[in-house]
Amino acid sequence: MSDGVQESAATSIRSWVLTANVRPLVESLAALVDYAVDGWDWDAIETGLSGTDADDPHGWYDYPLIGTTATLHLKLANDPGSLVTTVQVRHALDEVLTARIETTLSMLARYQVIA
């Protein structure tokens, strides 16, 4: 596979978060893999996410978080007409990282983060 994560050694988690929580999601996931998110990252994600549609298989935005401990491949798409963004996170198989990602997604689907 061209992105460095072999399919047989990868796992994928799909869920959703409140759209207002996309930035806290990206920052939280980045912290899990020791990646420093900056304004350039957020500008790219915000722009890329603007024209997405979760119902369109080609309407998703891909963004890698290449940290020092792992790489997360994010796919994000808005759900038009709702207040949620669908999220898929793919990474090398790591049960602890998977559990942390699932917990982060669960919290950001239920509660709006006020920063």
MOPAC internal coordinates of N, CA, C and O (Angstrom, degrees):
PM7 1SCF
backbone

  N    0.0000 0     0.00 0     0.00 0    0    0    0
  C    1.4411 1     0.00 0     0.00 0    1    0    0
  C    1.5282 1   109.33 1     0.00 0    2    1    0
  O    1.2310 1   119.15 1   -38.09 1    3    2    1
  N    1.2832 1   119.22 1   141.91 1    3    2    1
  C    1.4523 1   122.99 1  -171.52 1    5    3    2
  C    1.5219 1   114.51 1   -74.68 1    6    5    3
  O    1.2310 1   119.13 1   161.39 1    7    6    5
  N    1.3279 1   119.26 1   -18.61 1    7    6    5
  C    1.4580 1   120.37 1  -176.23 1    9    7    6
  C    1.5218 1   113.64 1   -92.01 1   10    9    7
  O    1.2310 1   119.37 1  -174.14 1   11   10    9
  N    1.3304 1   118.81 1     5.86 1   11   10    9
  C    1.4443 1   121.38 1   174.57 1   13   11   10
  C    1.5135 1   115.49 1    90.45 1   14   13   11
  O    1.2310 1   119.15 1   171.01 1   15   14   13
  N    1.3200 1   119.23 1    -8.99 1   15   14   13
  C    1.4552 1   121.72 1   177.50 1   17   15   14
  C    1.5172 1   107.39 1  -107.00 1   18   17   15
  O    1.2310 1   120.88 1   -67.94 1   19   18   17
  N    1.3249 1   115.92 1   112.06 1   19   18   17
  C    1.4571 1   119.64 1   179.05 1   21   19   18
  C    1.5181 1   109.18 1   -67.58 1   22   21   19
  O    1.2310 1   120.64 1   -44.71 1   23   22   21
  N    1.3197 1   116.38 1   135.29 1   23   22   21
  C    1.4575 1   121.57 1  -176.33 1   25   23   22
  C    1.5288 1   112.10 1   -56.39 1   26   25   23
  O    1.2310 1   119.87 1   140.34 1   27   26   25
  N    1.3450 1   117.85 1   -39.66 1   27   26   25
  C    1.4574 1   120.26 1  -177.69 1   29   27   26
  C    1.5177 1   112.09 1   -70.41 1   30   29   27
  O    1.2310 1   119.62 1   159.98 1   31   30   29
  N    1.3108 1   118.32 1   -20.02 1   31   30   29
  C    1.4562 1   121.91 1  -178.38 1   33   31   30
  C    1.5246 1   111.34 1  -110.39 1   34   33   31
  O    1.2310 1   120.23 1  -158.11 1   35   34   33
  N    1.3246 1   117.17 1    21.89 1   35   34   33
  C    1.4573 1   121.07 1  -177.61 1   37   35   34
  C    1.5208 1   110.49 1  -119.92 1   38   37   35
  O    1.2310 1   121.69 1   -21.27 1   39   38   37
  N    1.3066 1   114.38 1   158.73 1   39   38   37
  C    1.4503 1   121.08 1   174.52 1   41   39   38
  C    1.5238 1   108.06 1  -133.28 1   42   41   39
  O    1.2310 1   120.71 1   -23.84 1   43   42   41
  N    1.3058 1   116.24 1   156.16 1   43   42   41
  C    1.4488 1   121.23 1  -177.92 1   45   43   42
  C    1.5247 1   109.45 1  -134.06 1   46   45   43
  O    1.2310 1   121.03 1   -44.12 1   47   46   45
  N    1.3046 1   115.63 1   135.88 1   47   46   45
  C    1.4611 1   122.71 1   179.84 1   49   47   46
  C    1.5191 1   106.94 1  -120.21 1   50   49   47
  O    1.2310 1   120.53 1   -49.83 1   51   50   49
  N    1.3182 1   116.59 1   130.17 1   51   50   49
  C    1.4650 1   120.34 1   178.96 1   53   51   50
  C    1.5174 1   108.87 1  -124.62 1   54   53   51
  O    1.2310 1   121.27 1   -46.50 1   55   54   53
  N    1.3180 1   115.18 1   133.50 1   55   54   53
  C    1.4538 1   121.18 1  -179.01 1   57   55   54
  C    1.5283 1   107.74 1  -159.47 1   58   57   55
  O    1.2310 1   120.82 1    21.56 1   59   58   57
  N    1.3084 1   116.04 1  -158.44 1   59   58   57
  C    1.4514 1   121.22 1   175.97 1   61   59   58
  C    1.5158 1   108.47 1  -146.08 1   62   61   59
  O    1.2310 1   121.32 1   -20.61 1   63   62   61
  N    1.3133 1   115.08 1   159.39 1   63   62   61
  C    1.4587 1   121.71 1   174.28 1   65   63   62
  C    1.5204 1   107.52 1  -136.20 1   66   65   63
  O    1.2310 1   120.79 1   -18.77 1   67   66   65
  N    1.3123 1   116.10 1   161.23 1   67   66   65
  C    1.4529 1   119.48 1   172.15 1   69   67   66
  C    1.5257 1   107.43 1   -62.21 1   70   69   67
  O    1.2310 1   120.44 1   -44.04 1   71   70   69
  N    1.3123 1   116.76 1   135.96 1   71   70   69
  C    1.4611 1   120.53 1  -177.26 1   73   71   70
  C    1.5275 1   111.45 1   -56.69 1   74   73   71
  O    1.2310 1   120.40 1   145.42 1   75   74   73
  N    1.3088 1   116.84 1   -34.58 1   75   74   73
  C    1.4674 1   120.40 1   177.69 1   77   75   74
  C    1.5284 1   111.90 1   -63.12 1   78   77   75
  O    1.2310 1   120.12 1   163.62 1   79   78   77
  N    1.3239 1   117.37 1   -16.38 1   79   78   77
  C    1.4592 1   121.81 1  -178.23 1   81   79   78
  C    1.5239 1   114.42 1  -100.55 1   82   81   79
  O    1.2310 1   119.62 1  -169.79 1   83   82   81
  N    1.3088 1   118.33 1    10.21 1   83   82   81
  C    1.4703 1   119.44 1  -178.34 1   85   83   82
  C    1.5250 1   110.71 1   -62.64 1   86   85   83
  O    1.2310 1   119.92 1   135.47 1   87   86   85
  N    1.3031 1   117.76 1   -44.53 1   87   86   85
  C    1.4707 1   118.98 1   179.65 1   89   87   86
  C    1.5292 1   111.42 1   -63.65 1   90   89   87
  O    1.2310 1   118.92 1   131.27 1   91   90   89
  N    1.3478 1   119.66 1   -48.73 1   91   90   89
  C    1.4636 1   118.63 1   175.62 1   93   91   90
  C    1.5381 1   112.58 1   -59.16 1   94   93   91
  O    1.2310 1   120.26 1   147.79 1   95   94   93
  N    1.3283 1   117.11 1   -32.21 1   95   94   93
  C    1.4598 1   120.47 1   176.84 1   97   95   94
  C    1.5241 1   110.28 1   -62.82 1   98   97   95
  O    1.2310 1   120.58 1   127.82 1   99   98   97
  N    1.3202 1   116.50 1   -52.18 1   99   98   97
  C    1.4618 1   120.75 1  -178.12 1  101   99   98
  C    1.5287 1   109.83 1   -60.82 1  102  101   99
  O    1.2310 1   120.06 1   135.79 1  103  102  101
  N    1.3134 1   117.49 1   -44.21 1  103  102  101
  C    1.4647 1   120.36 1   179.80 1  105  103  102
  C    1.5240 1   111.56 1   -64.67 1  106  105  103
  O    1.2310 1   120.00 1   140.69 1  107  106  105
  N    1.3227 1   117.61 1   -39.31 1  107  106  105
  C    1.4711 1   121.49 1   179.46 1  109  107  106
  C    1.5230 1   111.29 1   -68.05 1  110  109  107
  O    1.2310 1   120.45 1   135.10 1  111  110  109
  N    1.3339 1   116.75 1   -44.90 1  111  110  109
  C    1.4640 1   119.97 1   178.58 1  113  111  110
  C    1.5241 1   110.62 1   -64.10 1  114  113  111
  O    1.2310 1   120.49 1   139.36 1  115  114  113
  N    1.3180 1   116.67 1   -40.64 1  115  114  113
  C    1.4631 1   120.35 1   178.84 1  117  115  114
  C    1.5293 1   110.69 1   -60.81 1  118  117  115
  O    1.2310 1   120.50 1   139.78 1  119  118  117
  N    1.3147 1   116.65 1   -40.22 1  119  118  117
  C    1.4700 1   120.03 1   178.94 1  121  119  118
  C    1.5229 1   111.36 1   -63.35 1  122  121  119
  O    1.2310 1   120.18 1   146.58 1  123  122  121
  N    1.3248 1   117.26 1   -33.42 1  123  122  121
  C    1.4663 1   120.48 1   179.67 1  125  123  122
  C    1.5263 1   112.91 1   -63.18 1  126  125  123
  O    1.2310 1   120.35 1   151.64 1  127  126  125
  N    1.3310 1   116.94 1   -28.36 1  127  126  125
  C    1.4700 1   120.41 1  -177.42 1  129  127  126
  C    1.5304 1   111.80 1  -112.83 1  130  129  127
  O    1.2310 1   120.47 1  -168.02 1  131  130  129
  N    1.3246 1   116.70 1    11.98 1  131  130  129
  C    1.4577 1   122.57 1   178.30 1  133  131  130
  C    1.5303 1   111.44 1    60.69 1  134  133  131
  O    1.2310 1   121.47 1  -127.01 1  135  134  133
  N    1.3244 1   114.80 1    52.99 1  135  134  133
  C    1.4638 1   122.12 1   176.34 1  137  135  134
  C    1.5204 1   107.44 1  -117.06 1  138  137  135
  O    1.2310 1   120.18 1   -49.04 1  139  138  137
  N    1.3144 1   117.26 1   130.96 1  139  138  137
  C    1.4597 1   122.03 1  -179.22 1  141  139  138
  C    1.5266 1   109.92 1   -90.70 1  142  141  139
  O    1.2310 1   120.67 1   -74.54 1  143  142  141
  N    1.3183 1   116.33 1   105.46 1  143  142  141
  C    1.4642 1   121.41 1   177.78 1  145  143  142
  C    1.5259 1   108.15 1   -75.41 1  146  145  143
  O    1.2310 1   121.00 1   -43.60 1  147  146  145
  N    1.3251 1   115.69 1   136.40 1  147  146  145
  C    1.4605 1   118.99 1   176.77 1  149  147  146
  C    1.5279 1   109.92 1  -127.99 1  150  149  147
  O    1.2310 1   121.02 1     4.32 1  151  150  149
  N    1.2952 1   115.66 1  -175.68 1  151  150  149
  C    1.4639 1   121.07 1  -178.22 1  153  151  150
  C    1.5137 1   113.57 1   -60.76 1  154  153  151
  O    1.2310 1   120.36 1   146.50 1  155  154  153
  N    1.3405 1   116.93 1   -33.50 1  155  154  153
  C    1.4585 1   120.49 1   178.41 1  157  155  154
  C    1.5245 1   110.59 1   -63.73 1  158  157  155
  O    1.2310 1   120.93 1   137.50 1  159  158  157
  N    1.3277 1   115.82 1   -42.50 1  159  158  157
  C    1.4684 1   119.73 1   178.42 1  161  159  158
  C    1.5218 1   110.08 1   -60.13 1  162  161  159
  O    1.2310 1   121.28 1   129.68 1  163  162  161
  N    1.3122 1   115.16 1   -50.32 1  163  162  161
  C    1.4512 1   118.50 1  -176.22 1  165  163  162
  C    1.5247 1   111.74 1   -63.91 1  166  165  163
  O    1.2310 1   119.85 1   139.89 1  167  166  165
  N    1.3345 1   117.89 1   -40.11 1  167  166  165
  C    1.4698 1   120.56 1   176.86 1  169  167  166
  C    1.5277 1   110.67 1   -59.03 1  170  169  167
  O    1.2310 1   120.61 1   135.80 1  171  170  169
  N    1.3334 1   116.45 1   -44.20 1  171  170  169
  C    1.4717 1   120.64 1   179.89 1  173  171  170
  C    1.5223 1   111.08 1   -63.49 1  174  173  171
  O    1.2310 1   120.53 1   135.52 1  175  174  173
  N    1.3290 1   116.60 1   -44.48 1  175  174  173
  C    1.4685 1   120.28 1  -178.26 1  177  175  174
  C    1.5185 1   110.69 1   -67.41 1  178  177  175
  O    1.2310 1   120.47 1   134.25 1  179  178  177
  N    1.3086 1   116.70 1   -45.75 1  179  178  177
  C    1.4667 1   120.41 1  -179.42 1  181  179  178
  C    1.5278 1   111.19 1   -60.66 1  182  181  179
  O    1.2310 1   120.46 1   136.56 1  183  182  181
  N    1.3172 1   116.73 1   -43.44 1  183  182  181
  C    1.4706 1   121.17 1   178.41 1  185  183  182
  C    1.5151 1   110.93 1   -67.07 1  186  185  183
  O    1.2310 1   120.25 1   133.42 1  187  186  185
  N    1.3334 1   117.13 1   -46.58 1  187  186  185
  C    1.4662 1   121.36 1  -179.01 1  189  187  186
  C    1.5053 1   113.35 1   -63.97 1  190  189  187
  O    1.2310 1   120.43 1   145.44 1  191  190  189
  N    1.3085 1   116.79 1   -34.56 1  191  190  189
  C    1.4669 1   121.94 1  -177.86 1  193  191  190
  C    1.5283 1   112.33 1   -75.42 1  194  193  191
  O    1.2310 1   120.14 1   157.35 1  195  194  193
  N    1.3192 1   117.34 1   -22.65 1  195  194  193
  C    1.4712 1   121.40 1  -172.32 1  197  195  194
  C    1.5256 1   114.33 1   -59.41 1  198  197  195
  O    1.2310 1   119.22 1   148.11 1  199  198  197
  N    1.3135 1   119.09 1   -31.89 1  199  198  197
  C    1.4625 1   119.98 1  -177.44 1  201  199  198
  C    1.5158 1   113.81 1  -108.27 1  202  201  199
  O    1.2310 1   119.99 1  -156.85 1  203  202  201
  N    1.3188 1   117.62 1    23.15 1  203  202  201
  C    1.4609 1   120.30 1  -174.33 1  205  203  202
  C    1.5179 1   112.60 1   -89.72 1  206  205  203
  O    1.2310 1   121.23 1   -18.05 1  207  206  205
  N    1.3352 1   115.26 1   161.95 1  207  206  205
  C    1.4616 1   122.42 1   178.68 1  209  207  206
  C    1.5304 1   107.79 1  -150.48 1  210  209  207
  O    1.2310 1   120.67 1   -64.76 1  211  210  209
  N    1.3178 1   116.33 1   115.24 1  211  210  209
  C    1.4678 1   121.76 1  -176.75 1  213  211  210
  C    1.5283 1   112.54 1   -61.50 1  214  213  211
  O    1.2310 1   119.81 1   157.38 1  215  214  213
  N    1.3179 1   117.96 1   -22.62 1  215  214  213
  C    1.4677 1   120.97 1  -179.70 1  217  215  214
  C    1.5264 1   113.11 1   -83.52 1  218  217  215
  O    1.2310 1   120.47 1   169.38 1  219  218  217
  N    1.3208 1   116.70 1   -10.62 1  219  218  217
  C    1.4654 1   122.02 1  -179.92 1  221  219  218
  C    1.5191 1   109.29 1  -102.32 1  222  221  219
  O    1.2310 1   119.32 1   -64.48 1  223  222  221
  N    1.3347 1   118.90 1   115.52 1  223  222  221
  C    1.4712 1   120.36 1  -178.77 1  225  223  222
  C    1.5298 1   113.64 1   -57.58 1  226  225  223
  O    1.2310 1   120.31 1   156.66 1  227  226  225
  N    1.3289 1   117.01 1   -23.34 1  227  226  225
  C    1.4645 1   121.11 1   178.74 1  229  227  226
  C    1.5191 1   111.62 1  -101.83 1  230  229  227
  O    1.2310 1   120.35 1  -174.04 1  231  230  229
  N    1.3300 1   116.93 1     5.96 1  231  230  229
  C    1.4570 1   121.62 1  -175.23 1  233  231  230
  C    1.5147 1   114.33 1  -100.77 1  234  233  231
  O    1.2310 1   120.41 1  -153.89 1  235  234  233
  N    1.3339 1   116.81 1    26.11 1  235  234  233
  C    1.4590 1   121.60 1  -179.18 1  237  235  234
  C    1.5189 1   110.71 1  -104.49 1  238  237  235
  O    1.2310 1   120.60 1   -25.83 1  239  238  237
  N    1.3218 1   116.46 1   154.17 1  239  238  237
  C    1.4625 1   122.08 1   176.59 1  241  239  238
  C    1.5285 1   109.03 1  -107.17 1  242  241  239
  O    1.2310 1   120.36 1   -52.11 1  243  242  241
  N    1.3209 1   116.91 1   127.89 1  243  242  241
  C    1.4652 1   123.35 1   179.50 1  245  243  242
  C    1.5222 1   109.58 1  -100.25 1  246  245  243
  O    1.2310 1   121.14 1   -43.00 1  247  246  245
  N    1.3317 1   115.42 1   137.00 1  247  246  245
  C    1.4579 1   119.34 1   176.82 1  249  247  246
  C    1.5225 1   109.47 1  -149.43 1  250  249  247
  O    1.2310 1   119.87 1   -56.72 1  251  250  249
  N    1.3278 1   117.86 1   123.28 1  251  250  249
  C    1.4681 1   119.59 1   178.30 1  253  251  250
  C    1.5259 1   111.16 1   -88.85 1  254  253  251
  O    1.2310 1   121.15 1   -36.67 1  255  254  253
  N    1.3189 1   115.40 1   143.33 1  255  254  253
  C    1.4596 1   121.89 1   169.59 1  257  255  254
  C    1.5235 1   105.65 1  -113.25 1  258  257  255
  O    1.2310 1   120.87 1   -78.62 1  259  258  257
  N    1.3157 1   115.94 1   101.38 1  259  258  257
  C    1.4585 1   121.28 1  -174.68 1  261  259  258
  C    1.5247 1   108.13 1   -96.69 1  262  261  259
  O    1.2310 1   121.56 1   -87.15 1  263  262  261
  N    1.3238 1   114.61 1    92.85 1  263  262  261
  C    1.4511 1   120.43 1  -178.09 1  265  263  262
  C    1.5136 1   112.36 1   -90.22 1  266  265  263
  O    1.2310 1   121.06 1    -0.48 1  267  266  265
  N    1.3206 1   115.57 1   179.52 1  267  266  265
  C    1.4640 1   119.98 1   178.71 1  269  267  266
  C    1.5232 1   111.89 1   -80.71 1  270  269  267
  O    1.2310 1   120.15 1   160.00 1  271  270  269
  N    1.3381 1   117.32 1   -20.00 1  271  270  269
  C    1.4686 1   120.45 1  -178.60 1  273  271  270
  C    1.5204 1   113.26 1  -104.97 1  274  273  271
  O    1.2310 1   119.84 1   157.89 1  275  274  273
  N    1.3195 1   117.92 1   -22.11 1  275  274  273
  C    1.4703 1   122.32 1  -179.83 1  277  275  274
  C    1.5258 1   108.26 1  -170.20 1  278  277  275
  O    1.2310 1   121.37 1   -11.76 1  279  278  277
  N    1.3246 1   114.99 1   168.24 1  279  278  277
  C    1.4620 1   121.85 1   174.45 1  281  279  278
  C    1.5175 1   108.38 1  -117.19 1  282  281  279
  O    1.2310 1   120.91 1   -48.22 1  283  282  281
  N    1.3143 1   115.86 1   131.78 1  283  282  281
  C    1.4585 1   121.90 1   174.71 1  285  283  282
  C    1.5171 1   108.15 1  -110.33 1  286  285  283
  O    1.2310 1   120.65 1   -47.61 1  287  286  285
  N    1.3252 1   116.36 1   132.39 1  287  286  285
  C    1.4606 1   121.69 1   176.15 1  289  287  286
  C    1.5208 1   107.03 1  -104.93 1  290  289  287
  O    1.2310 1   120.73 1   -71.94 1  291  290  289
  N    1.3209 1   116.21 1   108.06 1  291  290  289
  C    1.4616 1   121.67 1  -178.43 1  293  291  290
  C    1.5165 1   110.11 1   -92.87 1  294  293  291
  O    1.2310 1   121.07 1   -41.14 1  295  294  293
  N    1.3110 1   115.56 1   138.86 1  295  294  293
  C    1.4609 1   122.45 1   168.01 1  297  295  294
  C    1.5145 1   104.84 1  -124.33 1  298  297  295
  O    1.2310 1   120.75 1   -51.91 1  299  298  297
  N    1.3117 1   116.17 1   128.09 1  299  298  297
  C    1.4579 1   122.07 1  -176.09 1  301  299  298
  C    1.5214 1   109.65 1  -128.63 1  302  301  299
  O    1.2310 1   121.07 1   -37.30 1  303  302  301
  N    1.3273 1   115.56 1   142.70 1  303  302  301
  C    1.4672 1   119.73 1   175.29 1  305  303  302
  C    1.5218 1   109.13 1  -154.32 1  306  305  303
  O    1.2310 1   121.22 1   -45.31 1  307  306  305
  N    1.3104 1   115.27 1   134.69 1  307  306  305
  C    1.4553 1   119.76 1   175.74 1  309  307  306
  C    1.5185 1   110.22 1   -73.80 1  310  309  307
  O    1.2310 1   121.27 1   -26.84 1  311  310  309
  N    1.3036 1   115.17 1   153.16 1  311  310  309
  C    1.4582 1   122.22 1   174.95 1  313  311  310
  C    1.5262 1   105.95 1  -105.95 1  314  313  311
  O    1.2310 1   120.23 1   -85.20 1  315  314  313
  N    1.3573 1   117.18 1    94.80 1  315  314  313
  C    1.4625 1   120.60 1  -175.09 1  317  315  314
  C    1.5287 1   112.14 1   -52.31 1  318  317  315
  O    1.2310 1   121.39 1   -44.04 1  319  318  317
  N    1.3275 1   114.95 1   135.96 1  319  318  317
  C    1.4528 1   120.67 1   178.94 1  321  319  318
  C    1.5216 1   113.34 1    86.42 1  322  321  319
  O    1.2310 1   120.29 1  -178.31 1  323  322  321
  N    1.3349 1   117.06 1     1.69 1  323  322  321
  C    1.4626 1   119.41 1   178.64 1  325  323  322
  C    1.5270 1   109.30 1  -129.05 1  326  325  323
  O    1.2310 1   121.30 1     1.21 1  327  326  325
  N    1.3054 1   115.11 1  -178.79 1  327  326  325
  C    1.4590 1   121.14 1   179.99 1  329  327  326
  C    1.5199 1   111.88 1  -107.27 1  330  329  327
  O    1.2310 1   120.63 1  -156.57 1  331  330  329
  N    1.3452 1   116.41 1    23.43 1  331  330  329
  C    1.4603 1   119.83 1  -176.99 1  333  331  330
  C    1.5227 1   111.82 1  -123.68 1  334  333  331
  O    1.2310 1   121.96 1   -23.49 1  335  334  333
  N    1.3215 1   113.86 1   156.51 1  335  334  333
  C    1.4581 1   123.08 1   174.38 1  337  335  334
  C    1.5224 1   106.89 1  -121.55 1  338  337  335
  O    1.2310 1   120.53 1   -50.58 1  339  338  337
  N    1.3113 1   116.59 1   129.42 1  339  338  337
  C    1.4555 1   121.26 1   178.17 1  341  339  338
  C    1.5246 1   108.24 1   -82.76 1  342  341  339
  O    1.2310 1   121.17 1   -39.66 1  343  342  341
  N    1.3224 1   115.37 1   140.34 1  343  342  341
  C    1.4541 1   121.78 1  -174.17 1  345  343  342
  C    1.5230 1   109.89 1  -131.45 1  346  345  343
  O    1.2310 1   120.82 1   -42.36 1  347  346  345
  N    1.3089 1   116.03 1   137.64 1  347  346  345
  C    1.4566 1   121.54 1   170.23 1  349  347  346
  C    1.5208 1   106.61 1  -127.90 1  350  349  347
  O    1.2310 1   120.90 1   -48.56 1  351  350  349
  N    1.3308 1   115.87 1   131.44 1  351  350  349
  C    1.4574 1   121.34 1   179.44 1  353  351  350
  C    1.5203 1   107.62 1  -123.04 1  354  353  351
  O    1.2310 1   120.86 1   -57.39 1  355  354  353
  N    1.3287 1   115.95 1   122.61 1  355  354  353
  C    1.4624 1   120.98 1   178.10 1  357  355  354
  C    1.5122 1   108.21 1  -116.02 1  358  357  355
  O    1.2310 1   121.09 1   -41.09 1  359  358  357
  N    1.3371 1   115.51 1   138.91 1  359  358  357
  C    1.4600 1   119.81 1  -179.72 1  361  359  358
  C    1.5224 1   109.08 1  -157.74 1  362  361  359
  O    1.2310 1   121.21 1   -12.98 1  363  362  361
  N    1.3233 1   115.28 1   167.02 1  363  362  361
  C    1.4585 1   120.33 1   176.37 1  365  363  362
  C    1.5288 1   108.84 1   -60.76 1  366  365  363
  O    1.2310 1   121.16 1   -34.24 1  367  366  365
  N    1.3029 1   115.38 1   145.76 1  367  366  365
  C    1.4561 1   121.35 1  -177.39 1  369  367  366
  C    1.5268 1   111.21 1   -56.44 1  370  369  367
  O    1.2310 1   121.06 1   -59.51 1  371  370  369
  N    1.3316 1   115.58 1   120.49 1  371  370  369
  C    1.4634 1   123.27 1   179.92 1  373  371  370
  C    1.5257 1   105.66 1  -160.76 1  374  373  371
  O    1.2310 1   120.16 1   -73.02 1  375  374  373
  N    1.3195 1   117.30 1   106.98 1  375  374  373
  C    1.4676 1   121.15 1  -174.02 1  377  375  374
  C    1.5245 1   113.00 1   -62.29 1  378  377  375
  O    1.2310 1   120.20 1   141.56 1  379  378  377
  N    1.3198 1   117.22 1   -38.44 1  379  378  377
  C    1.4661 1   120.08 1  -179.81 1  381  379  378
  C    1.5270 1   110.07 1   -66.72 1  382  381  379
  O    1.2310 1   120.23 1   134.35 1  383  382  381
  N    1.3277 1   117.16 1   -45.65 1  383  382  381
  C    1.4637 1   120.67 1   178.30 1  385  383  382
  C    1.5231 1   110.60 1   -62.44 1  386  385  383
  O    1.2310 1   120.07 1   138.63 1  387  386  385
  N    1.3160 1   117.48 1   -41.37 1  387  386  385
  C    1.4646 1   121.10 1   177.50 1  389  387  386
  C    1.5248 1   110.86 1   -58.37 1  390  389  387
  O    1.2310 1   120.16 1   133.71 1  391  390  389
  N    1.3092 1   117.30 1   -46.29 1  391  390  389
  C    1.4688 1   121.28 1   179.99 1  393  391  390
  C    1.5289 1   111.05 1   -62.06 1  394  393  391
  O    1.2310 1   120.34 1   140.04 1  395  394  393
  N    1.3144 1   116.96 1   -39.96 1  395  394  393
  C    1.4703 1   120.55 1   179.40 1  397  395  394
  C    1.5314 1   111.13 1   -67.24 1  398  397  395
  O    1.2310 1   120.47 1   139.23 1  399  398  397
  N    1.3194 1   116.70 1   -40.77 1  399  398  397
  C    1.4664 1   120.45 1   177.93 1  401  399  398
  C    1.5214 1   110.06 1   -64.33 1  402  401  399
  O    1.2310 1   120.24 1   134.38 1  403  402  401
  N    1.3324 1   117.15 1   -45.62 1  403  402  401
  C    1.4634 1   121.07 1   179.67 1  405  403  402
  C    1.5271 1   111.45 1   -60.33 1  406  405  403
  O    1.2310 1   120.23 1   139.03 1  407  406  405
  N    1.3221 1   117.16 1   -40.97 1  407  406  405
  C    1.4683 1   121.14 1   178.62 1  409  407  406
  C    1.5204 1   110.56 1   -64.32 1  410  409  407
  O    1.2310 1   120.50 1   135.36 1  411  410  409
  N    1.3280 1   116.65 1   -44.64 1  411  410  409
  C    1.4608 1   121.34 1   179.02 1  413  411  410
  C    1.5283 1   110.68 1   -59.96 1  414  413  411
  O    1.2310 1   120.48 1   132.60 1  415  414  413
  N    1.3297 1   116.68 1   -47.40 1  415  414  413
  C    1.4639 1   120.77 1   179.63 1  417  415  414
  C    1.5303 1   111.16 1   -61.92 1  418  417  415
  O    1.2310 1   120.47 1   137.45 1  419  418  417
  N    1.3058 1   116.71 1   -42.55 1  419  418  417
  C    1.4648 1   121.14 1  -179.60 1  421  419  418
  C    1.5319 1   111.36 1   -60.52 1  422  421  419
  O    1.2310 1   120.54 1   134.06 1  423  422  421
  N    1.3079 1   116.57 1   -45.94 1  423  422  421
  C    1.4718 1   120.45 1  -179.78 1  425  423  422
  C    1.5322 1   111.62 1   -64.58 1  426  425  423
  O    1.2310 1   120.38 1   137.89 1  427  426  425
  N    1.3299 1   116.88 1   -42.11 1  427  426  425
  C    1.4582 1   120.32 1  -176.17 1  429  427  426
  C    1.5308 1   112.86 1   -78.38 1  430  429  427
  O    1.2310 1   120.49 1   170.62 1  431  430  429
  N    1.3177 1   116.66 1    -9.38 1  431  430  429
  C    1.4699 1   120.82 1   173.24 1  433  431  430
  C    1.5289 1   110.37 1   -85.76 1  434  433  431
  O    1.2310 1   120.56 1   156.62 1  435  434  433
  N    1.2965 1   116.54 1   -23.38 1  435  434  433
  C    1.4673 1   120.72 1  -173.81 1  437  435  434
  C    1.5158 1   115.02 1  -101.74 1  438  437  435
  O    1.2310 1   120.26 1   147.52 1  439  438  437
  N    1.3219 1   117.10 1   -32.48 1  439  438  437
  C    1.4499 1   121.34 1  -172.63 1  441  439  438
  C    1.5193 1   110.75 1  -128.57 1  442  441  439
  O    1.2310 1   120.74 1   -42.45 1  443  442  441
  N    1.3294 1   116.19 1   137.55 1  443  442  441
  C    1.4599 1   119.05 1   177.27 1  445  443  442
  C    1.5262 1   108.68 1   -84.72 1  446  445  443
  O    1.2310 1   120.76 1   -50.60 1  447  446  445
  N    1.3103 1   116.15 1   129.40 1  447  446  445
  C    1.4486 1   122.42 1  -179.00 1  449  447  446
  C    1.5275 1   107.79 1   -84.95 1  450  449  447
  O    1.2310 1   121.10 1   -48.34 1  451  450  449
  N    1.3103 1   115.51 1   131.66 1  451  450  449
  C    1.4714 1   121.25 1   176.36 1  453  451  450
  C    1.5191 1   106.17 1  -109.70 1  454  453  451
  O    1.2310 1   121.47 1   -64.00 1  455  454  453
  N    1.3263 1   114.79 1   116.00 1  455  454  453
  C    1.4811 1   118.75 1  -178.20 1  457  455  454
  C    1.4905 1   110.89 1  -109.18 1  458  457  455
  O    1.2310 1   120.10 1   180.00 1  459  458  457

